[in-house]
Amino acid sequence: MDIASGATDLTGKMLIAMPGMGDPRFEHAVVYMCAHSDEGAMGLIVNKPSGDVTMAALLEQLSISPAPGLDLRQVHFGGPVEAGRGFVLHSPDYKSGLTTLQVDEDFNMTGTLDVLETIARGNPPERWMAMLGYAGWGPGQLEGELAQNAWLVCDASPALVFDTADASKWEAALNSMGIPAHLLSAEGGTA
């Protein structure tokens, strides 16, 4: 993927929202980037549980009988675009015959019902998160936000995405870069 602006391809990276971003939907957000090209970018927020939607409730709404234990599994807010559309970010041990996107060697993303049916049968990918909606950027939009210091970019890891508590992911992502969260300010300056 050649990014015309000279920016780096961020596919498979994480975006960390800077304090004072201005959009409450992205406050302290950690976004896993599924795709980034000259045509735009698509990512999934991995640290914002939906609050009231469980996997069991989502499956029942789709007329899919859930496996035991899914009533405790939270669905996440993946972003403000197409909030009614579901995505599953997961380990590469699952591939849909239809539309699994292999992002890199550690992450796949599937946005079709077959992955939900597999999860409902009790045979999910080893690691997975379900999201409603996604974060999307048009051509050049993300590059503009990066130039305005709205986001930091760090490497993604399955441990950060799947094993770290949602409330700790923002700070853990910063720590992975060696940046203590308390040193960040919402106020910009000029030199």
C-alpha positions in Angstrom: 0.0 0.0 0.0 1.7 3.2 -1.2 0.6 6.1 1.0 0.8 9.1 -1.4 1.6 11.7 1.4 4.8 9.8 2.3 3.3 8.6 5.6 4.0 5.1 6.8 1.4 2.4 6.3 -0.2 2.0 9.7 -1.9 -1.3 9.0 -1.4 -3.6 12.0 -0.3 -0.7 14.2 -2.2 0.9 17.2 -3.3 4.5 17.4 -3.3 6.1 20.9 -5.6 9.1 21.3 -3.8 12.1 22.8 -5.4 13.9 25.7 -7.6 16.8 24.5 -8.6 15.2 21.2 -11.9 16.9 21.4 -14.1 14.0 20.2 -15.5 12.2 23.3 -16.0 9.0 21.3 -12.2 8.8 21.0 -11.2 10.0 24.5 -8.4 7.7 25.7 -9.1 5.4 22.7 -6.7 2.7 21.5 -7.5 1.8 17.9 -6.2 -1.3 16.1 -5.6 -0.4 12.5 -7.0 -3.0 10.1 -6.3 -1.1 6.9 -4.5 2.0 5.8 -3.9 3.1 2.2 -4.2 6.1 -0.1 -8.0 5.5 -0.1 -8.3 6.0 3.6 -8.1 4.0 6.8 -10.2 1.6 9.0 -9.6 0.6 12.6 -11.3 -0.8 15.6 -11.4 0.7 19.0 -10.2 -2.0 21.4 -10.7 -0.5 24.8 -14.3 0.8 24.9 -16.8 -1.8 26.0 -20.3 -1.0 24.8 -21.6 -0.9 28.3 -24.9 -2.8 27.9 -24.4 -5.3 25.0 -23.2 -8.8 25.8 -22.2 -11.4 23.2 -25.2 -13.5 24.2 -27.6 -10.6 23.7 -26.1 -9.8 20.3 -26.3 -13.4 19.1 -29.9 -13.8 20.3 -30.8 -10.6 18.5 -29.4 -12.3 15.3 -31.4 -15.5 16.1 -28.3 -17.4 16.9 -28.3 -19.6 20.1 -25.3 -18.6 22.2 -22.9 -21.0 23.9 -22.7 -20.9 27.7 -20.6 -18.1 29.1 -21.2 -15.6 26.4 -23.6 -13.6 28.6 -20.5 -12.4 30.4 -18.5 -11.5 27.3 -18.9 -7.8 26.5 -19.3 -6.4 22.9 -17.1 -3.3 22.3 -17.8 0.0 20.6 -15.5 -0.3 17.6 -16.1 3.2 16.4 -18.8 5.6 15.2 -19.0 4.5 11.6 -21.8 1.9 10.7 -22.5 1.4 14.4 -25.0 -1.4 13.6 -22.3 -3.5 11.7 -20.4 -6.1 13.6 -16.7 -7.0 13.4 -14.6 -9.6 15.2 -10.9 -9.0 15.7 -9.3 -12.3 16.3 -6.2 -14.5 16.3 -5.2 -16.1 13.0 -6.4 -19.6 14.0 -9.8 -18.8 12.5 -10.4 -18.0 8.8 -13.8 -17.5 7.3 -14.4 -19.0 3.9 -16.0 -15.7 3.0 -14.3 -12.6 4.2 -11.5 -12.9 6.8 -9.0 -10.1 6.4 -5.5 -11.2 7.5 -4.1 -7.9 8.8 -0.7 -9.4 9.8 0.7 -12.6 11.4 -1.0 -11.9 14.8 -4.4 -10.5 13.8 -7.3 -11.3 11.5 -10.6 -9.4 11.2 -13.9 -10.9 10.1 -17.1 -9.0 9.5 -19.5 -11.8 8.5 -22.1 -13.9 10.4 -20.1 -17.1 10.1 -17.6 -16.0 12.7 -20.4 -15.3 15.1 -22.0 -18.7 14.4 -18.6 -20.3 15.1 -18.3 -18.4 18.4 -21.9 -19.3 19.3 -21.2 -23.0 18.8 -18.5 -22.8 21.4 -15.6 -23.1 19.0 -14.3 -19.5 18.9 -10.8 -18.3 17.7 -8.3 -18.7 20.5 -8.4 -14.9 21.1 -11.2 -12.6 19.9 -13.1 -9.4 20.5 -16.5 -8.5 19.0 -17.2 -4.8 18.1 -20.1 -2.8 16.7 -19.0 -0.1 14.3 -15.6 1.0 13.3 -13.3 4.0 13.1 -12.9 5.3 9.5 -10.9 8.0 7.8 -11.2 9.3 4.2 -8.2 9.9 2.0 -5.6 12.0 3.8 -7.8 12.5 6.9 -5.8 10.3 9.3 -2.5 11.8 8.0 -3.9 15.3 8.9 -4.9 14.1 12.4 -1.4 12.6 12.8 0.2 15.9 11.7 -1.9 17.7 14.3 -0.6 15.3 17.0 -4.1 13.9 17.7 -2.6 10.3 17.8 0.5 8.5 18.8 1.4 5.3 16.9 2.7 2.2 18.6 3.2 -1.5 17.8 0.2 -3.8 18.4 0.5 -7.0 20.3 -2.0 -9.7 21.1 -1.3 -9.3 24.8 -2.2 -5.6 24.7 -5.3 -6.1 22.6 -6.7 -9.3 24.1 -5.2 -9.8 27.6 -5.0 -6.3 29.0 -8.1 -4.9 30.9 -10.0 -2.3 28.8 -9.5 0.4 31.5 -5.7 -0.2 31.4 -5.1 -0.4 27.6 -4.6 3.3 27.0 -1.9 3.6 29.6 -0.4 0.2 28.7 -0.1 1.3 25.1 1.7 4.5 26.2 3.9 2.4 28.5 4.8 0.2 25.5 6.4 3.3 24.0 8.1 4.3 27.2 5.8 7.2 27.7 4.3 7.7 31.2 0.6 8.8 30.9 1.0 11.5 33.5 3.5 13.4 31.3 1.0 13.9 28.5 -0.9 17.2 28.4 -4.0 18.2 26.6 -2.5 21.6 26.0 -0.3 22.2 23.0 2.5 24.7 22.8 4.6 26.5 20.3 8.4 26.9 20.2 
